[in-house]
């Protein structure tokens, strides 16, 4: 959600600002010991490490300094919103149903951020570390995570958090871990969905010919418990005529019987998108390109 990029201007004192922010179900308090434990769990320590409570400021804040990185941790018991926006207005502008729900439901935030006082030579490493620490701080109350570098708001998953803890920030925030069709009017995507179905033989032929099928994905519509649909990605394992079998890559929002990682079967009639990688370039992603403004 690029709109969240406007939030950076509320905190940065100069042109440099980087942050990974946790949107939580409640205003969470984080103390010095919790930060120290998070750093220790990530093997980020050493004699130069200092964690200091900042006093006499409006926000609760901890400063972390090290020979290799410097950043702050701020925790605030209120919603994280741009000036002039309500949660309702902001949620209405996101195209993903679960992200909209997270925006509406969150009541506090934790920000791992670096600003102008972080020396330029340390900024690349600091960017890795703040994503690692944010992932280590994420818990059952974390509804969503925002990355200031890419302006992406995601629902955290186990796989994504593991990548972030390893310092793989781009990969962690680039997972297909939510439904990017979401709240978009389905009629506005009719042409893209029809194109995905029409060109499905291209996908099937590439899938059958591939030695490595790790870079193949397929999106399909699943009926929800509230008589709607969720479009979710699967990792295909087999194509049998007009039936695709594979592993569900999303955690459903409103389908109690399904869970991320379960084996599912979908008919071609329910396919809404697909992709595979050829010569290091993605093929397909018809609805994705429109929703993300890539066309």
NUFI-337236 format. One record per atom (N, C-alpha, C, O): residue in one letter; x negated, y, z. Coordinates in steps of 0.1 Angstrom, whole numbers, plus 5000, padded with zeros to 4 digits. Example, Ala and Ser with C-alpha at 12.3 -4.5 7.8 and 13.67 -1.06 7.14 Angstrom:
<kolmis>
a486849435078
a487749555078
a486849675078
a485849675085
s487249785071
s486349895071
s487150005079
s486650115080
</kolmis>
This chain:
<kolmis>
x499249885000
x500050005000
x499150125000
x498550165010
x499050194989
x498150314988
x498650424996
x497850515000
x499950424999
x500450535008
x499750535021
x499550645027
x499350425026
x498650425039
x497250495038
x496750525048
x496750515026
x495550585025
x495650725030
x494650785034
x496850785030
x496950925035
x496650925050
x496351035056
x496750815057
x496550815071
x495050845075
x494850895086
x494150815066
x492750835069
x492550985072
x491751015080
x493251075065
x493051215067
x493451255081
x493051365085
x494151185088
x494551215102
x493451205112
x493451265122
x492551115109
x491451085118
x490051125114
x489251145123
x489751145101
x488351165098
x487951305099
x488651405095
x486751335105
x486351465107
x485551515095
x485351635094
x485051425087
x484351475075
x484751375063
x485751305065
x484051375053
x484451295041
x484251145043
x484951065036
x483451105053
x483250955055
x484250905065
x484350955076
x485050805061
x485950735070
x486150595065
x486350565053
x486050505074
x486350355071
x487050295083
x486750335094
x487950205080
x488750155091
x489450025087
x489750005075
x489549935097
x490549825096
x491449835108
x490949845119
x492749845105
x493749875115
x494749765117
x495249715107
x494949725129
x495949625133
x497249695137
x497249775146
x498349655130
x499649705134
x500249595143
x500349485139
x500649635155
x501049535165
x502549555169
x503149655168
x503049445175
x504449445180
x504649525192
x505749565195
x503549565199
x503649645211
x502349725212
x501349695205
x502349825221
x501149905223
x500149835232
x500349815244
x499149775225
x498249685232
x497049765238
x496549855232
x496749725250
x495549775257
x494349685255
x494449565257
x493249745251
x492049665249
x490949735258
x490649855257
x490249645266
x489249705275
x487849665270
x487649595260
x486849725277
x485449705273
x485049555272
x484349515263
x485549475282
x485149335282
x485749265270
x485049175264
x486949295266
x487549235254
x486649255241
x486449175233
x486249385240
x485349415228
x484049345229
x483549285219
x483449335241
x482149265243
x482349115240
x481549055234
x483449055244
x483748915241
x483948895226
x483448795221
x484648985220
x484848975205
x483448975198
x483248895189
x482649075202
x481249085196
x480448955198
x479748915189
x480548905210
x479748785214
x480248665206
x479448585201
x481548655204
x482148545196
x481648545182
x481648445175
x481248665177
x480848685163
x479348685162
x478748715151
x478648665173
x477148665173
x476648805170
x475648815163
x477348905174
x476949045172
x476549105185
x477349165192
x475349095188
x474849135201
x473349185200
x472949235190
x472649165211
x471249205211
x471049315221
x471949375226
x469749345224
x469449445234
x469949585230
x470049675239
x470149615217
x470549755213
x472049775214
x472449885212
x472849675217
x474249685217
x474749765229
x474349735241
x475649865227
x476249935238
x477749955235
x478149985224
x478549925245
x479949955244
x480350055255
x480150025267
x480850165251
x481050275260
x482450325260
x483050345249
x483150345271
x484450395272
x484350555271
x483550615278
x485050605261
x485050745259
x486150815268
x487350775267
x485750905276
x486650965285
x486951115281
x486151175274
x488051165286
x488451305284
x488951335270
x488851445266
x489451225263
x490051255250
x491451205250
x491951135259
x492251245240
x493651215239
x493951075238
x494851015244
x493151005229
x493350865226
x492450775235
x491350815238
x492850655238
x491950565245
x491050515234
x491450475223
x489750515238
x488750485227
x487450425234
x487050455245
x486950335226
x485650265230
x484650285218
x485050275207
x483450325222
x482450345211
x481450225212
x481050185223
x481150175200
x480250065199
x479050105191
x479150155180
x477850095197
x476650135190
x475650015190
x475549945199
x474850015179
x473949905177
x472949955167
x473250045159
x471749895166
x470749935156
x471249915142
x470749985133
x472249825140
x472749795127
x474149855124
x474549855112
x474849895134
x476249945131
x476650035142
x476150025153
x477750115139
x478250205149
x479750235145
x480050265134
x480650215155
x482050235152
x482850255165
x482250235176
x484050295163
x484950315175
x486150215174
x486450165164
x486650185186
x487950115187
x488950195194
x488650235206
x490050225188
x491050315193
x492350235194
x492750165185
x493050235206
x494250165207
x495350265212
x495150335221
x496450265204
x497450365206
x498850305207
x499250225198
x499650335218
x500950275219
x502050345212
x503050385218
x501850375199
x502850435191
x502650385176
x501650325173
x503650415168
x503550365154
x502550445146
x502350565149
x501950385137
x500850445129
x501450485115
x501750405106
x501750615114
x502550665103
x501850795098
x501350875105
x502050825084
x501550955079
x502551065084
x503651035087
x502051185084
x502851295088
x504051315078
x503851305066
x505151335084
x506351345076
x507051225072
x508051225065
x506551105077
x507250975073
x507850915085
x507250915096
x508950855084
x509550765094
x509250625090
x508850595078
x509450535099
x509150395095
x510150345085
x509750265076
x511350395085
x512350365075
x511950405061
x512050335051
x511450525060
x511050585047
x509850505042
x509750475030
x508950475051
x507650405047
x508050265042
x507550215032
x508850195050
x509250065047
x509950055034
x509749955026
x510750155031
x511550155018
x510550165006
x510950134995
x509350215008
x508450234997
x507550114995
x506750114985
x507550015003
x506749895001
x507649794994
x508849774997
x507049714984
x507749624976
x507849484982
x508449394976
x507149464993
x507149334999
x507949325012
x507849415021
x508849235012
x509849225023
x509149205037
x509549275046
x508149115038
x507549095051
x506749215055
x506649245067
x506149285046
x505349405050
x506349515055
x506049585064
x507449525048
x508449625052
x508949585066
x509149685075
x509149465069
x509549425083
x508449455093
x508849495104
x507249435089
x506149465098
x506049615102
x505849655113
x506249695091
x506249845093
x507349885103
x507149965112
x508549825100
x509649865109
x509549815123
x509949885133
x508849695125
x508849635138
x507649685147
x507649675159
x506549735140
x505349765148
x505549875158
x506349975155
x504949865170
x505149965180
x503850025185
x503750115194
x502749975180
x501350025184
x500349985174
x500649905165
x499150035175
x498049995166
x496750005173
x496550075183
x495849925167
x494449925171
x493549955159
x493749885149
x492750055160
x491950095149
x490450065151
x489950125161
x489849985143
x488349975143
x487850065132
x487950035120
x487250175135
x486950275125
x485550335127
x485050345138
x484950385116
x483750455116
x483950585108
x484650595099
x483250685114
x483450815108
x482050885105
x481050815104
x482051015104
x480851085099
x479651065108
x478551075103
x479851035121
x478751015130
x477950885128
x476950865134
x478550795120
x477850675116
x476850705105
x477150745095
x475550685108
x474450715098
x474650645085
x475050525085
x474450715074
x474650655061
x473950515059
x474550425053
x472750495064
x472150365062
x472850245069
x472650135065
x473650285079
x474350175086
x475750155081
x476450065086
x476250225072
x477650225068
x478050095061
x479250045064
x477250035053
x477649915046
x477749805056
x478749725056
x476849785065
x476849685076
x478049715085
x478749625089
x478249845089
x479349875097
x480749835091
x481549785098
x480849855078
x482049815071
x482349665073
x483449625074
x481249585072
x481449435074
x481849415089
x482749335091
x481149475098
x481349445112
x482749485117
x483349415125
x483349605112
x484649645117
x485749545112
x486749525119
x485549485100
x486449385096
x486349255104
x487349195107
x485149225108
x484949105117
x485549125131
x486249035136
x485349245136
x485849265150
x487349275149
x488049225158
x487949345139
x489349355138
x490049215138
x491049185144
x489349125130
x489948985129
x489848915142
x490748835146
x488748935149
x488548875162
x489548925173
x489948855182
x490049055171
x490949105180
x492449075176
x493349085185
x492649025164
x493948995160
x494548885168
x493848785171
x495848895172
x496448795180
x497848775176
x498248825165
x498648705184
x500048675180
x500948795179
x501948795172
x500448905184
x501249035183
x500949115171
x501649205167
x499949075163
x499449145151
x500449115140
x500649005135
x501149215135
x502149205124
x501549225110
x501949165101
x500549315109
x499949345096
x498549405099
x498249455110
x497749415088
x496449475089
x496249565077
x496649525066
x495649675079
x495449775068
x493949795067
x493149815076
x493449795054
x492049815051
x491949955044
x492549975033
x491150035050
x490950175045
x490150175032
x490350265024
x489350075030
x488550075017
x489450055005
x489250124995
x490349955006
x491149924994
x492549974995
x493349964986
x492950035007
x494250085009
x495249965008
x496349985003
x494849845013
x495749735012
x496349695026
x495549695035
x497549675026
x498249635038
x498649485036
x499349455027
x498249395045
x498549255044
x499149195056
x498949255067
x499749085055
x500149005066
x499048905068
x498648825059
x498348905080
x497148825082
x497548675083
x498548635088
x496748595077
x496848445077
x495648385083
x494548455084
x495648265087
x494548195092
x493348195083
x492148225087
x493548175070
x492448175061
x491848315059
x490648325058
x492748415058
x492248545057
x491448595069
x490448655067
x491948565081
x491148605093
x489848535094
x488848595098
x489748405089
x488448335089
x487448405080
x486348425083
x487948445068
x487048525059
x486648655065
x485448685063
x487548725071
x487148855077
x486148835088
x485248915090
x486348725096
x485348705107
x483948675102
x482948695109
x483948625090
x482648595083
x482048715077
x480948715071
x482748835077
x482248955071
x482648965056
x482149055049
x483548875052
x483948875038
x485248955036
x486348905035
x485049085038
x486149175038
x486949185026
x488249175026
x486349195014
x487149205002
x487949075000
x489049074996
x487248955002
x487948835000
x489148815010
x490248775006
x488948855022
x489948845032
x491248935029
x492348885032
x490949045024
x492149135020
x492649115006
x493549175002
x491949024999
x492448994985
x493148864983
x493548834972
x493448794994
x494148674993
x495648694989
x496248794992
x496148594981
x497548604977
x498348544989
x498748434989
x498448634999
x499048595012
x500448645015
x500848635026
x501048705005
x502348765007
x503048764993
x502548734983
x504348804994
x505148804982
x505148944976
x505849034981
x504448974965
x504349104960
x505549144952
x505649264948
x506449054949
x507749094943
x508649164953
x509149274952
x508749084965
x509449144976
x510749214973
x511749154969
x510749344976
x511949424975
x512149484962
x513049564960
x511249454952
x511449514939
x512749454933
x513049334934
x513549534926
x514749494920
x514349384909
x513549414900
x514949264911
x514649154902
x514849184887
x514249134878
x515849274885
x516149304871
x515049384864
x514849374852
x514249454872
x513149534867
x511949434863
x511049484856
x512049314867
x510949214864
x511449104855
x510749004852
x512649114849
x513249014841
x512348984829
x512048864826
x511749084823
x510949064811
x509648994815
x509248904807
x509049024826
x507848964830
x508048824834
x507248734831
x509148794841
x509448654845
x509748564833
x509348454832
x510448624823
x510748554811
x509448524803
x509348414797
x508548614803
x507248594796
x506448484803
x505848404796
x506448484816
x505848374823
x506348234820
x505648144818
x507648224819
x508348104815
x507948064800
x507647954797
x508048164791
x507848144777
x506348094775
x506148004766
x505448144782
x504048114780
x503548004790
x502347974791
x504447934797
x504047834806
x503247724799
x502347674805
x503647684787
x502747574780
x501247614780
x500447524780
x500947744779
x499647794779
x498947754792
x497847714793
x499647784803
x499147754816
x499047604818
x497947554823
x500047524814
x499947384816
x498847324808
x498147234813
x498547364796
x497447314788
x496147344794
x495247264795
x495947464799
x494747504806
x494547424819
x493347384822
x495547404826
x495547324838
x495047184836
x494247124843
x495647114826
x495346974823
x493946964817
x493346854819
x493447064811
x492147054805
x490947094815
x489847064812
x491347154826
x490347204835
x489747094844
x490447004849
x488447104846
x487747014855
x487947064870
x488046994879
x487847204871
x488047264884
x489347344884
x489547434876
x490347304892
x491647364892
x491847464904
x492947494907
x490747504910
x490847584922
x491347724918
x492047794927
x491147774906
x491547904902
x492747904894
x492947984884
x493747824898
x495047814892
x496147844902
x496047784913
x497047934900
x498147954909
x499447974902
x499448014890
x500547944908
x501847954902
x502848004912
x502847964924
x503648104908
x504648154917
x506048104913
x506348094901
x506848074923
x508248034920
x509148084930
x508848134941
x510448084927
x511548134935
x512048024944
x512247914939
x512148054957
x512647954967
x513848014974
x513848124978
x514947934974
x516147984981
x515948004996
x515347915003
x516448115002
x516248145016
x517448105024
x518448065019
x517248105037
x518348065046
x519448175046
x520548145051
x519148295041
x520248395041
x520748415027
x521348515023
x520648305019
x521248295005
x520648404996
x521248454987
x519348434997
x518548514988
x517448424983
x517548304982
x516348484978
x515248414973
x513948474977
x513848594979
x512948394979
x511548444982
x510648384970
x510748264967
x509848474965
x508948434954
x507648404961
x507048494967
x507148284961
x505948244968
x504948164958
x505348104949
x503648184962
x502648114954
x502347974958
x502447944970
x502047884949
x501647754952
x500347724945
x500047784935
x499547634951
x498347584945
x498747454937
x498947354944
x498847454924
x499347344917
x498347224918
x497147234916
x498947104920
x498146984920
x498546894908
x497746804904
x499746904903
x500246814893
x501346884885
x502246954891
x501346864872
x502446914863
x503046784857
x502346724849
x504246754860
x504946644855
x506146684847
x507246704853
x506046704834
x507146754826
x507446894830
x506646984829
x508646914835
x509147044839
x509147064854
x509747154860
x508346974861
x508246984875
x506747014879
x505846944874
x506547104888
x505247134893
x505147104908
x505947144915
x504147024911
x503946994925
x502647054930
x501647064923
x502647104943
x501447164948
x501647204962
x502547164969
x500647284967
x500647324981
x501047474982
x500547554975
x501947494992
x502547634994
x501447725000
x500847685010
x501147834994
x500147924998
x500648045007
x499848115012
x501948055008
x502548165016
x503248105028
x503647995028
x503348185039
x504148155050
x505548215047
x505648345047
x506648135045
x507948195042
x508448295053
x508148275065
x509148385048
x509748485057
x511148445062
x511448465074
x511948375054
x513248345058
x513648205053
x514748185048
x512748105054
x513047965050
x512447875061
x511247845061
x513347835071
x512847775083
x512247635080
x511347595087
x512647565069
x512147435067
x510847425060
x510247325059
x510247545055
x509047545048
x507947615057
x508247705064
x506747575055
x505547635061
x504447645052
x504247565042
x503547745053
x502347755045
x501547625046
x501347575057
x501047575035
x500347455034
x501047325031
x500547225029
x502447335032
x503247215029
x503247185014
x503047275005
x503447055011
x503547014997
x504947044992
x505947004999
x505047104980
x506347134975
x506447094960
x505447084954
x507647084955
x507947064941
x508847174936
x509847204943
x508547224925
x509347334919
x509647304904
x508747254897
x510847334900
x511147314885
x510747434877
x510647544883
x510447414865
x510047514856
x511047634856
x510647754855
x512247604858
x513347704857
x513147814868
x513547924867
x512447774879
x512247864891
x510947934890
x510648014899
x510047904880
x508747974879
x508948124876
x509748154867
x508248204883
x508348354880
x507048414877
x507048534872
x505948344878
x504648394875
x503648284875
x503848184881
x502448314870
x501348214871
x500048284867
x500048394861
x498948224871
x497648284866
x496648174866
x496748064873
x495548194858
x494348114859
x493248204854
x493448304848
x491948164857
x490848244854
x490148174842
x489748054842
x489848254832
x489148214820
x488048314817
x488348434815
x486848264816
x485748354813
x485648474823
x485448584819
x485948444836
x485848534847
x486948644846
x486848744853
x487948624838
x489048714837
x490348644840
x490548534835
x491348704847
x492648644850
x493548644838
x493648744831
x494148534836
x495148524825
x496548504832
x496648434842
x497548574827
x498848574833
x499048684843
x498748804840
x499648654855
x499948754865
x500848864859
x500648984861
x501948824853
x502848914846
x503549004856
x503549124854
x504248944866
x504849034876
x503949104885
x504149224888
x502749044888
x501749104896
x501249234890
x501149344897
x501049234877
x500449354870
x501449464871
x501049584872
x502749434869
x503749544870
x503849594884
x503849714886
x504049504893
x504249544907
x503049634913
x503249724920
x501849584909
x500649654914
x500249774905
x499149834908
x501049804895
x500749914886
x499449894878
x498749994876
x499149774874
x497949744866
x498249754851
x497249734844
x499449774847
x499749784833
x499649934828
x499849964816
</kolmis>
